[in-house]
Amino acid sequence: MRIGHGSFRRATLIVAAASLGCAPVVGSGGGGPGGEGPRGMRGGGGFDPTDTRYVNPGTLAALDGFTHAVRVGQTVYVSGEVALDSMGRLVGPGDLAAQARQAFANLELVLHIAGAVPADVVRLDVYVVGYKPGDLGVIREAGAKFFPARNPPAGVVLGVAALPRDGLLIAVDATAVIKAMFRPIREDRMPRDD
């Protein structure tokens, strides 16, 4: 078995990440037979800034006709996440706080699967049915990870007449730029010393 230069670099990054207690965020590129990657690109692997990945977790319900997220290179575009549970049922009918918590939890899950974290979000747009000025405090509390006191993302909160499904009160979409090549390994993913 012959290991190409790209494979060696990728393996070195993974080993280095593991020794630092990190999990690598790896781009999908090259490394196939003859060193070809997607679309016949050469170069032996690595990061392709134009590579597009569609993120649709099977454990998360979505509105018909939309992809949860699209990752292009290091940028992740997330569609409006709403208050649906994994079975597609509405969470918190009539309760903006409960729906906001679920929408932000769904947003965080989609970001994680795409390789991003809330701190990577550079734009956050919130759509609220029948928005009132007092709703902003409820939304900020529910999505506290997305509203840091220092350097919050750009964005807007918009009042809307309706959302695509009856009963929905909030939708949250985001754009994230992944800043780190390595992420700390979550404790629940660490090998146990039994």
Beta strands, then each sheet from edge to edge (+ up, - down):
strand 1: 22-24
strand 2: 52-55
strand 3: 69-72
strand 4: 75-81
strand 5: 121-129
strand 6: 154-160
strand 7: 170-177
strand 8: 182-184
sheet 1: 1+ 8-
sheet 2: 2+ 3- 4+ 7- 5+ 6+
end
